[in-house]
Amino acid sequence: MSPAVETLDLTKTFVKKTLKGSIFKRMIRRVTTKPEHVTAVDHVNLQIGEGELFGLLGPNGAGKTSTIKLLCTLLVPDQGTAKVNGYDIVKEPNKVRESVGVVTGGERGLYWRLTARENLLFFARMYDMSDHVSKPKIDELLKLVELDGRADETVEKYSRGMKQRLHLIRGLIHDPAILLLDEPTLGLDPASARVIRDFVKQRLQREQKKTILLTTHYMDEADQLCDRIAIIDNGKVIGLGTPAELKKSLSQADIIQINASNVPEAAESLLKNIEGISEVALSFDDSDAGRAQLRIHTMDAESVLPEITQTLVSKGVKIHALQEIEPTLEDVFIGLTGRKLRD
Amino acid sequence: MSLGKEWRTFNAVFRRNLRLFTSYSTWLIATIIWPIPLLAMNIYQYLGVASSRSVSTTLSQNYGLTLSGMIIVGTVVYLLYNRLLWSTGNSLQTERWMGTIDVLFLTPASRLTMLLANGLSSLVEGAWWIVAIFLLNWFIFGIQLTVTSWPAVAITLVSTMIALVAVGVFFASFFILSRAADQMASSLQAPIRFFSGVAFPVAALPQALQFVSLVIPVTFAISALRATLLSGGGIVDILNQLLPLYLFTAVFLFVGYFLLRIVEKRAKKDGSLYQM
């Protein structure tokens, strides 16, 4: 069976624009210097099976949204190609668009002064659906996401979570076979995010058998929802597999997690110098400037622990908790890039 | 291309715009009020320096026009130009601000049909302005219309509206490319007003400047409407104005359509269409 989504060396490059300097300096620079390019999607090769919930996990700027835009034909690739539902994204863009529903989310993307029902009716008409087909479908979709009670209120009165639910069903209005969800829980509170995730997993994948490509930078979300995950960084796919397979790739490594305070920024490089330590990631607590967390990858935790604690204590670090933990996708990312997913 | 599909797209955008327009009470109030000060300004710029009778006598002797007639027609066409240019030309830029442009471009709906629907939906507002201007003049100035052919008036009005929508289609692409739609449209307003005969006859301009008037569709629209409403002109009398208007319509529509395709193609290459 051919994949629902397939990319072959998919590549997209943008010209880097800089607004540095006055308008005259910028004009001169445009004429005299060669433009700098940024490769947003770098020879990406993916295959997503029918009915699969596939995750594209990476930090901001990794190329996730650009990949989505290429697959739904909003961008054209500079190299490589892709097929969505068997249709080439460059040669058959109209067929591709009929096959996909794209959900971007956020505060924009809806008409705030229209009601939810009016928004959906408008988009249904733009998909050339007749009213007698779309109206019952809209009722059904609104009920599915529990917006039926407030369907006739203007969207500007909706909470962030409600808008996201509306975005989701807007993407479903023409009943596409494939859904491209671009960070669908971004900016949502935990309860709303959970509702969205459950909806995606239960209703969309399990019940409606949709093929779903979901982009996210939340590793828990990818771990919880996705059948397979591609880890993307700087436009390249650097890891691919099921969550279990990816974590197993680190099974040889021990992960030590230390919660501490008074941690100097140099702690990361100091600990990396210790023999037997392969990676160190330091992150500071956003809510408490004095607190930080260290995740240390090593082949043998027992042998390096004394030196780790001695190094930290000698720099005045106060260790609150120290434990050996099972690797997470965050650790997989650290192992592959040397940085945390949120950096 | 299926006519049924284009009609459904047109209908969807048209109805959405009417709904959006009526949802803003401040805009409704402004629409009702706006013709009044605009018309008053155009008339009183003359009456501030001379009496209505002396101005009308001068206009009549030199250009065959009355003051109120000249101002009414000029104001109506200028309001239409303003409304149609903004609503058509700015529509894709507005979708970009709303964040809906990528979602819309994913649908099979024709971009041109969307633009036309955006332009023509604003005629509902424009229709009120036309009525308001004439009612104001009827009550305040008692304007005497000299119409021998109402079909000629209707044809002129419809031709004007279509021409102005075509201009809007043409500018829609520029507004997206530059991301400075407001500034571009604003920078056009004063020259259009000056050169097209809104507030004074084109013939009053120096000869060299009158050539500029010939490249502005609004000039021909104003001239044709003045001829049919105020001077009893029929279709044959206004052919010299209608034919250039139709030519402008065809050129702007044709070029605008292809420009739009070029802009969309370029935007898919550099991603600029979806960025604010």
Interface residues (C-beta under 8 A of the other chain):
Chain A: F14 V15 S66 K69 C72 T73 L74 L75 V76 N94 R97 E98 V100 V102 T104 G106 E107 R108 G109 L110 Y111 R113 L114 E118 F122 F123 R125 M126 Y127 D128 S130 T154 R170
Chain B: K5 R8 T9 N11 A12 R15 R16 R19 L20 S23 Y24 M98 G99 T100 D102 V103 L104 F105 L106 T107 P108 A109 K268 K269 D270 G271 Y274
